[in-house]
Amino acid sequence: MEDLRTGIVGLGKMGRHHVRCVEMARGLALVGGTDIDGAKAETLPSGALFTSNLDALIAECDALVLAVPTDRHEELGAGILAAGRHLLVEKPLASTARGCRALADAAAAAGVTLGVGHVERFNGAYRQVADRVGRPRFVEGHRLAGYDPRGTEVDVVLDLMIHDLDLVLDRFGADPVHVDAVGVAVLSDRVDIANARLEFPGGGLANLTSSRVSRDTVRKIRFFQGDAYFSLDLKTQEVEVFSRDPRVRPWGVACEKRKASAGHNPLVAELEAFAAAAGGASGPTPLSREPRRGPAERPDPHR
C-alpha cells in the first residue's frame, strides 16, 4: 500500500509533535498543515504545504490529524469526514457524548477510519504488561501536571484523567457499575483537580487522581491482581512487576523490572496503527479494537 498523504490541522503544542512523528511513521507521508496563525508555518519542514484554508489542505490529503482545542473537534472533524478523509483526532474525541457519536456516525457514513489519540495505549510500559493484567482487583492512578492554559476549554477529567480512564476500561473490559467523583476549580473556571472512584462488575475498584495545578509531573498507574502487582511509570516508560514465586513459601515474591526498548516512541506507534487501520503501509496493531464486554463474555487477555 502507498503511504497516506497526511495533513496536520492545528500546529500548536500537539500539532508540532504530530508533524515530527508523522515524518517518522510508517504508512504516512507528511503533506503539510493548517493553522489560523500564519507564524506557525515555521513548524513545518521545508517544502511542506502551509495554508490557513482547511479545505485546501483536505484537497491534498488522504488522511488528517486534528490537533485543535476540543471544542472545535466536532465541527472541524465533521467536515473532514464528510470530505471522505481518514481522521485521527487528539483525545478527547469531542467535548460531549453527543459530539462523539456524531463523529462516529459521520465516519461510518463516509466509509473512512476515525481514530482517537489515546497515546498511552502505545506507551512502552503499558505494552510490556498489558497481556498480563487480566482481572485487576484494584487500580490506582496519579496523573499530575503543572498549569497550562492549553486544554482548559475542558475540565481535567477530559484533559488528563481520560488517559487513565482509557487504560482502566481497557483492562477491566467493561463499563463501571458505580462511580463516585469529586473535583474543584483552582486556576481556571473548570475543574482542575479531580478524584474518581470506579467500581466494576465483580467488585474490582479503580481510584484515579488527576491535577493540572501541581508542581511535579507524574504519570503513574498501578494494577493489583491475585497473582501480581504491576507498577507503571508512564513518564519514563518503566514498569516493575511483583509476582508470587511458588519456590518460596508462604509469601515468596519475585520482582522484575522492564523498560521500553530504546527509541520507542508511543506517538509514532499510534500513528502507525492509525495508518494500518486506514489502509496505509502496515504498522503495529492497536492494543484493543474490540468493544468492551462484561466479565462473563470477555476471553482471557491475549494482546
C-alpha positions as a Markdown table, in Angstrom:
| # | Residue | x | y | z |
|---|---|---|---|---|
| 1 | Met | 0.0 | 0.0 | 0.0 |
| 2 | Glu | 1.1 | 3.5 | -0.7 |
| 3 | Asp | 1.8 | 5.9 | 2.2 |
| 4 | Leu | -1.2 | 8.0 | 3.1 |
| 5 | Arg | -0.8 | 11.7 | 2.3 |
| 6 | Thr | -1.3 | 13.3 | 5.7 |
| 7 | Gly | -2.0 | 16.8 | 6.9 |
| 8 | Ile | -2.0 | 18.3 | 10.4 |
| 9 | Val | -4.9 | 20.5 | 11.5 |
| 10 | Gly | -3.6 | 22.8 | 14.2 |
| 11 | Leu | 0.1 | 23.5 | 14.7 |
| 12 | Gly | 0.2 | 24.2 | 18.4 |
| 13 | Lys | 1.9 | 22.0 | 21.0 |
| 14 | Met | 0.4 | 18.7 | 20.0 |
| 15 | Gly | 0.4 | 19.6 | 16.3 |
| 16 | Arg | 4.1 | 20.2 | 16.4 |
| 17 | His | 4.6 | 16.7 | 17.9 |
| 18 | His | 2.5 | 15.2 | 15.1 |
| 19 | Val | 4.5 | 17.0 | 12.4 |
| 20 | Arg | 7.7 | 15.4 | 13.7 |
| 21 | Cys | 6.2 | 12.0 | 14.3 |
| 22 | Val | 4.3 | 11.7 | 11.0 |
| 23 | Glu | 7.6 | 12.0 | 9.3 |
| 24 | Met | 8.9 | 9.1 | 11.3 |
| 25 | Ala | 5.8 | 6.9 | 11.0 |
| 26 | Arg | 5.5 | 4.0 | 8.5 |
| 27 | Gly | 2.5 | 4.3 | 6.3 |
| 28 | Leu | 2.2 | 8.1 | 6.4 |
| 29 | Ala | 3.7 | 10.9 | 4.3 |
| 30 | Leu | 3.5 | 14.5 | 5.6 |
| 31 | Val | 1.9 | 16.9 | 3.1 |
| 32 | Gly | 1.6 | 19.9 | 5.4 |
| 33 | Gly | -0.5 | 21.7 | 7.9 |
| 34 | Thr | -3.0 | 24.4 | 8.6 |
| 35 | Asp | -3.4 | 26.9 | 11.4 |
| 36 | Ile | -5.1 | 30.3 | 11.8 |
| 37 | Asp | -1.8 | 31.7 | 13.0 |
| 38 | Gly | 0.4 | 32.2 | 10.0 |
| 39 | Ala | 3.5 | 32.3 | 12.2 |
| 40 | Lys | 3.0 | 28.5 | 12.8 |
| 41 | Ala | 4.2 | 27.9 | 9.2 |
| 42 | Glu | 7.7 | 27.7 | 10.7 |
| 43 | Thr | 6.6 | 24.5 | 12.5 |
| 44 | Leu | 6.6 | 22.6 | 9.1 |
| 45 | Pro | 9.7 | 21.3 | 7.4 |
| 46 | Ser | 11.0 | 22.9 | 4.2 |
| 47 | Gly | 8.8 | 22.0 | 1.2 |
| 48 | Ala | 5.7 | 21.2 | 3.2 |
| 49 | Leu | 2.4 | 22.9 | 2.4 |
| 50 | Phe | 1.2 | 25.6 | 4.8 |
| 51 | Thr | -2.3 | 27.1 | 4.4 |
| 52 | Ser | -4.8 | 28.9 | 6.6 |
| 53 | Asn | -7.5 | 27.3 | 4.5 |
| 54 | Leu | -8.6 | 23.9 | 5.8 |
| 55 | Asp | -10.4 | 22.9 | 2.6 |
| 56 | Ala | -7.2 | 23.5 | 0.6 |
| 57 | Leu | -5.3 | 21.1 | 2.9 |
| 58 | Ile | -8.1 | 18.5 | 2.8 |
| 59 | Ala | -7.9 | 18.5 | -1.0 |
| 60 | Glu | -4.2 | 17.4 | -0.9 |
| 61 | Cys | -4.6 | 14.7 | 1.7 |
| 62 | Asp | -5.8 | 11.1 | 2.2 |
| 63 | Ala | -5.8 | 11.5 | 6.0 |
| 64 | Leu | -5.6 | 14.3 | 8.6 |
| 65 | Val | -4.7 | 14.6 | 12.2 |
| 66 | Leu | -6.9 | 17.0 | 14.2 |
| 67 | Ala | -4.9 | 18.7 | 17.0 |
| 68 | Val | -7.1 | 21.8 | 17.7 |
| 69 | Pro | -8.9 | 22.7 | 21.0 |
| 70 | Thr | -11.5 | 20.1 | 22.0 |
| 71 | Asp | -14.4 | 22.5 | 21.5 |
| 72 | Arg | -13.6 | 22.6 | 17.7 |
| 73 | His | -13.4 | 18.8 | 17.2 |
| 74 | Glu | -16.9 | 18.1 | 16.3 |
| 75 | Glu | -17.3 | 21.0 | 13.8 |
| 76 | Leu | -14.0 | 20.5 | 12.0 |
| 77 | Gly | -14.0 | 16.8 | 12.3 |
| 78 | Ala | -17.4 | 16.5 | 10.6 |
| 79 | Gly | -16.2 | 18.5 | 7.6 |
| 80 | Ile | -13.1 | 16.4 | 7.2 |
| 81 | Leu | -15.1 | 13.1 | 7.4 |
| 82 | Ala | -17.7 | 14.4 | 5.0 |
| 83 | Ala | -14.9 | 15.0 | 2.5 |
| 84 | Gly | -14.1 | 11.3 | 2.7 |
| 85 | Arg | -10.8 | 11.6 | 4.5 |
| 86 | His | -9.5 | 9.3 | 7.3 |
| 87 | Leu | -9.1 | 11.2 | 10.6 |
| 88 | Leu | -7.2 | 10.8 | 13.8 |
| 89 | Val | -8.5 | 13.1 | 16.5 |
| 90 | Glu | -6.4 | 14.0 | 19.5 |
| 91 | Lys | -8.2 | 13.0 | 22.7 |
| 92 | Pro | -10.8 | 13.6 | 23.7 |
| 93 | Leu | -12.8 | 12.8 | 20.6 |
| 94 | Ala | -15.3 | 15.6 | 21.4 |
| 95 | Ser | -16.4 | 17.6 | 24.4 |
| 96 | Thr | -19.8 | 15.8 | 24.7 |
| 97 | Ala | -21.1 | 12.2 | 24.2 |
| 98 | Arg | -23.4 | 13.5 | 21.5 |
| 99 | Gly | -20.5 | 15.0 | 19.6 |
| 100 | Cys | -18.6 | 11.8 | 19.8 |
| 101 | Arg | -21.5 | 9.8 | 18.4 |
| 102 | Ala | -21.9 | 12.4 | 15.6 |
| 103 | Leu | -18.3 | 12.0 | 14.5 |
| 104 | Ala | -18.5 | 8.2 | 14.7 |
| 105 | Asp | -21.7 | 8.2 | 12.6 |
| 106 | Ala | -20.1 | 10.6 | 10.1 |
| 107 | Ala | -17.1 | 8.3 | 9.7 |
| 108 | Ala | -19.4 | 5.2 | 9.2 |
| 109 | Ala | -21.4 | 7.1 | 6.6 |
| 110 | Ala | -18.3 | 8.1 | 4.7 |
| 111 | Gly | -16.7 | 4.7 | 5.0 |
| 112 | Val | -13.4 | 6.1 | 6.4 |
| 113 | Thr | -11.4 | 5.4 | 9.5 |
| 114 | Leu | -11.8 | 7.5 | 12.6 |
| 115 | Gly | -9.2 | 7.2 | 15.3 |
| 116 | Val | -8.7 | 8.8 | 18.7 |
| 117 | Gly | -5.3 | 9.7 | 20.1 |
| 118 | His | -5.2 | 7.6 | 23.3 |
| 119 | Val | -1.4 | 7.5 | 23.1 |
| 120 | Glu | -0.9 | 5.7 | 26.5 |
| 121 | Arg | -2.2 | 2.6 | 24.8 |
| 122 | Phe | 1.1 | 2.6 | 23.0 |
| 123 | Asn | 3.3 | 3.5 | 26.0 |
| 124 | Gly | 6.2 | 1.2 | 26.3 |
| 125 | Ala | 5.5 | 0.4 | 29.9 |
| 126 | Tyr | 1.9 | -0.5 | 29.3 |
| 127 | Arg | 2.7 | -2.6 | 26.2 |
| 128 | Gln | 5.2 | -4.6 | 28.3 |
| 129 | Val | 2.5 | -5.9 | 30.7 |
| 130 | Ala | -0.9 | -5.3 | 29.1 |
| 131 | Asp | -1.3 | -9.0 | 28.2 |
| 132 | Arg | -0.6 | -10.0 | 31.9 |
| 133 | Val | -3.1 | -7.6 | 33.5 |
| 134 | Gly | -6.2 | -9.7 | 33.2 |
| 135 | Arg | -8.6 | -9.3 | 36.2 |
| 136 | Pro | -7.5 | -6.4 | 38.3 |
| 137 | Arg | -8.8 | -6.2 | 41.9 |
| 138 | Phe | -7.6 | -2.6 | 42.4 |
| 139 | Val | -6.1 | 0.1 | 40.3 |
| 140 | Glu | -4.6 | 3.3 | 41.5 |
| 141 | Gly | -3.5 | 6.1 | 39.1 |
| 142 | His | -2.0 | 9.5 | 39.6 |
| 143 | Arg | -1.6 | 12.0 | 36.7 |
| 144 | Leu | -0.3 | 15.4 | 37.8 |
| 145 | Ala | 1.0 | 18.3 | 35.7 |
| 146 | Gly | 1.7 | 22.0 | 36.0 |
| 147 | Tyr | -0.8 | 24.5 | 34.9 |
| 148 | Asp | -1.0 | 25.2 | 31.2 |
| 149 | Pro | -3.9 | 27.2 | 29.7 |
| 150 | Arg | -3.9 | 24.9 | 26.7 |
| 151 | Gly | -6.6 | 22.3 | 27.3 |
| 152 | Thr | -8.6 | 24.4 | 29.8 |
| 153 | Glu | -11.6 | 24.5 | 27.4 |
| 154 | Val | -12.4 | 21.2 | 29.1 |
| 155 | Asp | -12.0 | 20.1 | 32.7 |
| 156 | Val | -9.1 | 18.0 | 34.0 |
| 157 | Val | -11.1 | 14.8 | 33.5 |
| 158 | Leu | -11.2 | 15.2 | 29.7 |
| 159 | Asp | -7.8 | 16.9 | 29.7 |
| 160 | Leu | -5.7 | 14.4 | 31.7 |
| 161 | Met | -7.6 | 11.7 | 33.6 |
| 162 | Ile | -9.1 | 10.5 | 30.3 |
| 163 | His | -5.8 | 8.7 | 29.6 |
| 164 | Asp | -6.0 | 6.6 | 32.8 |
| 165 | Leu | -9.7 | 6.0 | 32.4 |
| 166 | Asp | -8.9 | 4.6 | 28.9 |
| 167 | Leu | -6.3 | 2.2 | 30.3 |
| 168 | Val | -8.6 | 1.1 | 33.2 |
| 169 | Leu | -11.5 | 0.5 | 30.9 |
| 170 | Asp | -9.2 | -1.5 | 28.6 |
| 171 | Arg | -8.0 | -3.8 | 31.3 |
| 172 | Phe | -11.4 | -4.3 | 33.1 |
| 173 | Gly | -13.1 | -4.8 | 29.7 |
| 174 | Ala | -16.4 | -3.4 | 31.0 |
| 175 | Asp | -18.0 | -0.2 | 32.0 |
| 176 | Pro | -18.2 | 0.6 | 35.7 |
| 177 | Val | -21.3 | -0.1 | 37.6 |
| 178 | His | -20.8 | 2.7 | 40.1 |
| 179 | Val | -18.8 | 6.0 | 40.0 |
| 180 | Asp | -18.1 | 8.5 | 42.8 |
| 181 | Ala | -16.1 | 11.6 | 41.9 |
| 182 | Val | -15.2 | 15.0 | 43.3 |
| 183 | Gly | -13.4 | 17.9 | 41.7 |
| 184 | Val | -12.6 | 21.6 | 42.2 |
| 185 | Ala | -11.6 | 24.5 | 40.1 |
| 186 | Val | -8.4 | 26.3 | 41.2 |
| 187 | Leu | -6.8 | 28.4 | 38.4 |
| 188 | Ser | -9.4 | 28.0 | 35.7 |
| 189 | Asp | -13.2 | 28.2 | 35.7 |
| 190 | Arg | -13.3 | 24.4 | 35.2 |
| 191 | Val | -12.4 | 21.5 | 37.4 |
| 192 | Asp | -8.6 | 21.5 | 37.8 |
| 193 | Ile | -8.2 | 18.7 | 40.4 |
| 194 | Ala | -10.4 | 15.6 | 40.4 |
| 195 | Asn | -10.6 | 12.2 | 42.0 |
| 196 | Ala | -12.8 | 9.4 | 40.8 |
| 197 | Arg | -13.6 | 6.0 | 42.3 |
| 198 | Leu | -15.0 | 3.4 | 39.9 |
| 199 | Glu | -16.5 | 0.1 | 40.8 |
| 200 | Phe | -16.6 | -2.6 | 38.1 |
| 201 | Pro | -18.6 | -5.8 | 37.7 |
| 202 | Gly | -17.2 | -8.4 | 40.0 |
| 203 | Gly | -16.1 | -5.9 | 42.6 |
| 204 | Gly | -12.9 | -4.5 | 41.0 |
| 205 | Leu | -12.1 | -1.0 | 42.0 |
| 206 | Ala | -10.1 | 1.9 | 40.5 |
| 207 | Asn | -9.1 | 5.1 | 42.2 |
| 208 | Leu | -7.8 | 7.8 | 39.9 |
| 209 | Thr | -6.5 | 11.3 | 40.7 |
| 210 | Ser | -5.6 | 14.0 | 38.2 |
| 211 | Ser | -4.4 | 17.5 | 38.7 |
| 212 | Arg | -3.2 | 20.2 | 36.3 |
| 213 | Val | -2.1 | 22.6 | 39.1 |
| 214 | Ser | 0.7 | 20.6 | 40.6 |
| 215 | Arg | 4.4 | 21.3 | 40.9 |
| 216 | Asp | 5.7 | 18.0 | 39.7 |
| 217 | Thr | 4.8 | 15.9 | 36.6 |
| 218 | Val | 3.6 | 12.4 | 37.5 |
| 219 | Arg | 2.1 | 9.8 | 35.2 |
| 220 | Lys | 1.9 | 6.6 | 37.3 |
| 221 | Ile | -0.6 | 3.8 | 37.4 |
| 222 | Arg | -0.6 | 0.6 | 39.5 |
| 223 | Phe | -2.6 | -2.6 | 38.9 |
| 224 | Phe | -3.2 | -5.2 | 41.7 |
| 225 | Gln | -4.5 | -8.6 | 41.0 |
| 226 | Gly | -4.4 | -12.0 | 42.6 |
| 227 | Asp | -1.1 | -13.2 | 41.3 |
| 228 | Ala | 0.8 | -10.0 | 40.7 |
| 229 | Tyr | 1.3 | -6.2 | 41.2 |
| 230 | Phe | 2.3 | -4.0 | 38.3 |
| 231 | Ser | 3.7 | -0.5 | 38.9 |
| 232 | Leu | 3.9 | 1.5 | 35.7 |
| 233 | Asp | 5.7 | 4.9 | 35.3 |
| 234 | Leu | 4.2 | 6.1 | 32.0 |
| 235 | Lys | 6.5 | 9.1 | 32.0 |
| 236 | Thr | 9.7 | 7.1 | 31.9 |
| 237 | Gln | 8.1 | 4.0 | 30.2 |
| 238 | Glu | 9.4 | 1.8 | 33.0 |
| 239 | Val | 7.5 | -1.0 | 34.9 |
| 240 | Glu | 8.1 | -3.1 | 37.9 |
| 241 | Val | 6.3 | -6.4 | 38.3 |
| 242 | Phe | 6.0 | -8.2 | 41.7 |
| 243 | Ser | 4.6 | -11.7 | 41.3 |
| 244 | Arg | 4.2 | -14.7 | 43.5 |
| 245 | Asp | 7.1 | -17.1 | 43.5 |
| 246 | Pro | 6.0 | -20.6 | 44.2 |
| 247 | Arg | 9.5 | -21.6 | 45.0 |
| 248 | Val | 9.5 | -19.5 | 48.2 |
| 249 | Arg | 6.7 | -20.1 | 50.7 |
| 250 | Pro | 4.5 | -18.8 | 52.1 |
| 251 | Trp | 5.0 | -15.3 | 50.9 |
| 252 | Gly | 7.6 | -15.6 | 48.2 |
| 253 | Val | 7.7 | -12.7 | 45.8 |
| 254 | Ala | 9.7 | -12.3 | 42.6 |
| 255 | Cys | 10.5 | -8.8 | 41.2 |
| 256 | Glu | 11.3 | -7.9 | 37.6 |
| 257 | Lys | 12.0 | -4.6 | 36.1 |
| 258 | Arg | 11.3 | -3.7 | 32.4 |
| 259 | Lys | 11.8 | -0.7 | 30.3 |
| 260 | Ala | 10.6 | 0.2 | 26.8 |
| 261 | Ser | 13.0 | -0.6 | 24.0 |
| 262 | Ala | 15.4 | 2.2 | 23.2 |
| 263 | Gly | 13.9 | 4.7 | 20.8 |
| 264 | His | 10.3 | 3.5 | 21.3 |
| 265 | Asn | 8.0 | 6.5 | 20.6 |
| 266 | Pro | 4.4 | 6.0 | 21.6 |
| 267 | Leu | 3.1 | 8.7 | 19.3 |
| 268 | Val | 4.9 | 7.2 | 16.3 |
| 269 | Ala | 3.4 | 3.8 | 17.2 |
| 270 | Glu | -0.1 | 5.3 | 17.5 |
| 271 | Leu | 0.3 | 7.0 | 14.1 |
| 272 | Glu | 1.4 | 3.7 | 12.5 |
| 273 | Ala | -1.6 | 1.9 | 14.0 |
| 274 | Phe | -3.8 | 4.6 | 12.5 |
| 275 | Ala | -2.1 | 4.2 | 9.1 |
| 276 | Ala | -2.6 | 0.4 | 9.2 |
| 277 | Ala | -6.3 | 0.8 | 10.1 |
| 278 | Ala | -6.8 | 3.3 | 7.3 |
| 279 | Gly | -5.1 | 1.1 | 4.7 |
| 280 | Gly | -1.6 | 2.5 | 4.6 |
| 281 | Ala | 1.6 | 0.6 | 5.0 |
| 282 | Ser | 1.5 | -2.0 | 7.8 |
| 283 | Gly | 2.2 | -0.8 | 11.3 |
| 284 | Pro | 1.6 | -2.1 | 14.8 |
| 285 | Thr | -1.9 | -3.3 | 15.7 |
| 286 | Pro | -3.7 | -1.2 | 18.3 |
| 287 | Leu | -3.8 | -2.9 | 21.7 |
| 288 | Ser | -7.6 | -3.2 | 21.7 |
| 289 | Arg | -10.0 | -2.8 | 18.8 |
| 290 | Glu | -12.9 | -4.8 | 20.3 |
| 291 | Pro | -15.9 | -3.3 | 22.0 |
| 292 | Arg | -15.9 | -3.7 | 25.8 |
| 293 | Arg | -17.7 | -6.7 | 27.2 |
| 294 | Gly | -18.9 | -7.8 | 30.6 |
| 295 | Pro | -16.7 | -10.1 | 32.6 |
| 296 | Ala | -18.6 | -13.3 | 31.6 |
| 297 | Glu | -18.1 | -12.6 | 27.9 |
| 298 | Arg | -14.5 | -11.5 | 27.9 |
| 299 | Pro | -11.9 | -14.0 | 26.8 |
| 300 | Asp | -8.6 | -14.3 | 28.6 |
| 301 | Pro | -6.3 | -11.4 | 27.6 |
| 302 | His | -4.2 | -12.2 | 24.5 |
| 303 | Arg | -3.0 | -8.8 | 23.3 |
